[in-house]
C-alpha cells in the first residue's frame, strides 16, 4: 500500500475506526454519566465509612496500594531514564536495547506531553473533578459531575482523567515502535493501563470514565506523535543525530 493510500485512510495517524471509537465513547461517557455511578457502586459498601475506608472496602487492599506506590514512583523515574537513553545513543551513535535516539525521543515526548502536561498539569488541575469517595453519591459532600465537564470541585489534582492509568497507557507508544507484534503490544499496554485504572476505581479514587479517557488521551498522543516523527513527510525524511 502506497503512502498516499495510507494517508487517505487516516487523519494524523488516526484511522477512521479509532476516531469513531474515541468520539463515540466520549459522547457516551459525557451524556450518560450514570455509567460512572453504577460502575463505582459495584465496589461501594455504604456500611463501611471507617477511617481510611470511605465506603470502599478495597481502599486499603495491599495489591492496590502496591500498584499505586509503584506507579507513582515509576512516573518520576521514566523521564530521566529516557533522557539518559537519548544522551547515551547520541554519544555512542548506536542503538540501545534496539532503539535509536529517534525512538527514545519519541517515547519521552509522548510521556511529557501526554502524562505530565495534558493529563496532570492541564486536565486534572483545570477540570478539578471530585473523586468518587468525595461525592454525595458515595457518602461525601461534593458534587458529582460527568466526564469532560469543568467541575471546580477541588483545588487541584482532580479525578479526571486518571493519572495512574495514563502512566500505564503510555506504554502504547512502546507498542507502536515494534514492527512485529505491534497489535499485541498495544493491546498489552491497554490491558496494563486498564488494570491500574481498575485498582484505582476499586479504591474509590477514580470513576470508569477517568480510566477510559486516560486511554483515549494517550492513544491519540502516541499515535499522532508517531505519525509526525515516523510517517509524515517531515518525520520520514529528517535525519536524526545518532541515526544510522
C-alpha positions as CSV (number, residue, x, y, z in Angstrom):
1,X,0.0,0.0,0.0
2,X,1.4,3.4,-1.0
3,X,2.0,6.3,1.4
4,X,-0.9,8.2,-0.3
5,X,-3.3,5.4,0.3
6,X,-2.3,5.1,3.9
7,X,-2.6,8.9,4.5
8,X,-6.1,8.9,2.8
9,X,-7.3,6.2,5.3
10,X,-6.2,8.2,8.4
11,X,-6.0,11.7,9.9
12,X,-2.7,12.5,11.6
13,X,-2.1,8.8,12.0
14,X,-5.6,8.1,13.5
15,X,-7.7,5.6,11.5
16,X,-11.4,6.4,10.9
17,X,-12.3,3.5,13.1
18,X,-10.2,4.8,16.0
19,X,-11.7,8.3,15.6
20,X,-15.2,6.9,15.7
21,X,-14.5,4.8,18.8
22,X,-12.9,7.8,20.6
23,X,-15.7,10.3,19.7
24,X,-18.5,7.7,20.3
25,X,-17.0,6.6,23.6
26,X,-16.5,10.2,24.8
27,X,-20.1,11.2,23.9
28,X,-21.4,8.1,25.7
29,X,-19.5,8.9,28.9
30,X,-20.4,12.6,28.8
31,X,-24.1,12.2,28.2
32,X,-24.7,9.0,30.1
33,X,-22.8,9.8,33.4
34,X,-24.9,7.2,35.3
35,X,-22.5,4.7,33.9
36,X,-19.8,6.1,36.2
37,X,-22.0,6.0,39.3
38,X,-23.2,2.5,38.5
39,X,-19.7,1.1,38.0
40,X,-18.3,2.7,41.1
41,X,-21.2,1.4,43.1
42,X,-20.0,-2.2,42.4
43,X,-17.1,-1.5,44.7
44,X,-19.0,0.5,47.3
45,X,-20.4,-0.6,50.7
46,X,-22.4,2.1,52.5
47,X,-21.9,0.3,55.8
48,X,-18.2,1.0,55.6
49,X,-17.2,4.5,56.5
50,X,-14.4,4.0,58.9
51,X,-11.0,5.8,58.9
52,X,-9.3,5.2,55.6
53,X,-12.2,3.3,54.0
54,X,-14.7,5.9,52.8
55,X,-17.2,3.2,51.9
56,X,-14.8,1.4,49.6
57,X,-13.6,-1.8,51.2
58,X,-10.7,-2.1,48.7
59,X,-9.2,1.2,49.7
60,X,-6.5,-0.5,51.7
61,X,-6.2,-3.6,49.6
62,X,-2.4,-4.5,49.7
63,X,-2.2,-5.2,45.9
64,X,-4.0,-1.9,45.1
65,X,-1.7,0.0,47.4
66,X,1.4,-1.5,45.9
67,X,0.2,-0.7,42.4
68,X,-0.4,2.9,43.5
69,X,3.0,3.3,45.0
70,X,4.9,1.6,42.3
71,X,3.3,3.6,39.5
72,X,3.8,6.8,41.5
73,X,7.5,6.1,41.9
74,X,8.0,4.9,38.3
75,X,6.4,8.1,36.9
76,X,9.2,10.1,38.4
77,X,11.9,7.7,37.1
78,X,10.8,7.3,33.5
79,X,11.6,10.9,32.2
80,X,15.2,11.0,33.5
81,X,15.8,7.4,32.3
82,X,14.6,8.3,28.8
83,X,16.6,11.4,28.8
84,X,19.7,9.4,29.8
85,X,19.0,6.9,27.0
86,X,18.8,9.8,24.5
87,X,22.2,11.1,25.7
88,X,23.8,7.6,25.5
89,X,22.5,6.9,22.0
90,X,23.7,10.4,20.9
91,X,27.2,9.8,22.3
92,X,27.6,6.2,21.2
93,X,25.8,6.7,17.9
94,X,24.4,3.2,18.1
95,X,21.2,1.5,19.2
96,X,20.4,0.9,22.9
97,X,18.1,-2.0,23.5
98,X,17.1,-1.9,19.9
99,X,16.2,1.8,19.7
100,X,17.9,4.7,18.2
101,X,17.8,8.3,19.5
102,X,14.7,9.0,17.5
103,X,12.8,6.2,19.3
104,X,13.8,7.4,22.8
105,X,12.9,11.0,21.8
106,X,9.5,9.8,20.7
107,X,8.9,7.9,24.0
108,X,10.0,10.9,26.1
109,X,7.8,13.3,24.0
110,X,4.7,11.0,24.5
111,X,5.3,10.8,28.2
112,X,5.9,14.5,28.7
113,X,3.1,15.7,26.5
114,X,0.5,13.1,27.4
115,X,1.2,12.2,31.1
116,X,2.8,15.3,32.5
117,X,1.4,18.2,30.5
118,X,-2.1,17.2,29.2
119,X,-3.2,14.9,32.0
120,X,-1.6,16.2,35.2
121,X,-0.8,19.9,34.6
122,X,-3.9,20.8,32.5
123,X,-6.8,18.4,32.9
124,X,-6.5,17.2,36.5
125,X,-5.8,20.6,37.8
126,X,-8.0,22.6,35.4
127,X,-11.1,20.4,35.4
128,X,-10.9,19.6,39.2
129,X,-13.4,16.8,39.2
130,X,-14.4,15.4,42.6
131,X,-13.2,11.8,43.2
132,X,-15.9,9.1,43.8
133,X,-15.4,8.9,47.6
134,X,-15.8,12.7,47.8
135,X,-19.2,12.8,46.0
136,X,-22.6,12.8,47.7
137,X,-23.5,9.6,45.8
138,X,-20.8,7.8,47.9
139,X,-21.1,9.5,51.2
140,X,-19.1,12.6,50.5
141,X,-20.1,16.2,50.4
142,X,-19.0,17.2,46.9
143,X,-21.0,17.4,43.6
144,X,-20.7,14.6,41.0
145,X,-20.1,15.9,37.5
146,X,-19.9,14.0,34.2
147,X,-16.6,13.5,32.4
148,X,-15.3,16.4,30.3
149,X,-17.2,18.9,32.4
150,X,-15.1,21.6,34.2
151,X,-16.2,20.9,37.8
152,X,-14.1,23.1,40.1
153,X,-14.9,20.8,43.0
154,X,-11.2,20.6,44.2
155,X,-8.3,22.9,44.5
156,X,-6.3,20.6,42.1
157,X,-5.4,17.0,41.3
158,X,-8.9,16.1,40.3
159,X,-10.3,12.8,39.4
160,X,-10.5,13.2,35.6
161,X,-8.5,11.7,34.0
162,X,-6.7,9.0,35.9
163,X,-3.0,9.9,36.2
164,X,-2.0,6.4,37.2
165,X,-4.0,4.8,34.3
166,X,-2.4,7.3,31.9
167,X,1.0,6.1,33.0
168,X,0.0,2.5,32.1
169,X,-1.5,3.5,28.8
170,X,1.7,5.5,27.9
171,X,3.3,2.1,27.0
172,X,1.1,2.2,23.9
173,X,4.0,4.2,22.5
174,X,6.4,1.3,23.1
175,X,4.0,-1.0,21.2
176,X,3.8,1.4,18.2
177,X,7.6,1.2,17.9
178,X,7.5,-2.5,17.5
179,X,7.3,-3.5,13.8
180,X,6.5,-7.1,14.8
181,X,3.5,-8.0,17.0
182,X,2.5,-4.3,17.2
183,X,-1.1,-5.1,17.8
184,X,-0.4,-7.5,20.6
185,X,2.0,-5.0,22.3
186,X,-0.5,-2.1,22.1
187,X,-3.2,-4.4,23.5
188,X,-0.9,-5.4,26.3
189,X,-0.3,-1.7,27.1
190,X,-4.1,-1.2,27.1
191,X,-4.5,-4.1,29.5
192,X,-1.8,-2.7,31.8
193,X,-3.4,0.7,32.0
194,X,-6.8,-0.9,32.4
195,X,-5.7,-3.0,35.4
196,X,-4.0,0.0,37.0
197,X,-7.2,2.1,36.5
198,X,-9.4,-0.7,37.8
199,X,-7.4,-0.8,41.0
200,X,-8.0,2.9,41.4
201,X,-11.7,2.6,40.7
202,X,-12.0,-0.1,43.3
203,X,-10.3,2.2,45.9
204,X,-12.9,4.8,45.2
205,X,-10.4,7.3,43.8
206,X,-11.5,7.3,40.2
207,X,-14.5,6.8,38.0
208,X,-14.6,4.5,35.0
209,X,-14.7,7.5,32.7
210,X,-11.4,8.7,34.2
211,X,-9.7,5.5,33.1
212,X,-11.3,5.3,29.6
213,X,-10.5,9.0,29.0
214,X,-6.9,8.3,30.0
215,X,-6.7,5.6,27.3
216,X,-8.2,7.9,24.7
217,X,-5.7,10.7,25.6
218,X,-2.6,8.5,25.5
219,X,-3.6,6.7,22.3
220,X,-4.2,9.9,20.5
221,X,-1.0,11.5,21.7
222,X,1.1,8.4,21.0
223,X,-0.4,7.8,17.6
224,X,-0.3,11.4,16.4
225,X,3.3,11.9,17.6
226,X,4.3,8.6,15.9
227,X,2.8,9.9,12.6
228,X,4.6,13.2,13.0
229,X,8.0,11.6,13.8
230,X,8.0,8.5,11.7
231,X,5.2,8.5,9.0
232,X,4.8,12.1,7.9
233,X,6.9,13.6,5.1
234,X,8.8,15.7,7.7
235,X,9.5,12.8,10.1
236,X,10.4,10.2,7.5
237,X,12.9,12.5,5.7
238,X,14.5,14.1,8.8
239,X,17.9,12.6,9.7
240,X,18.2,12.5,13.4
241,X,21.6,12.8,15.1
242,X,22.9,9.3,16.0
243,X,20.7,7.6,13.5
244,X,22.3,5.1,11.3
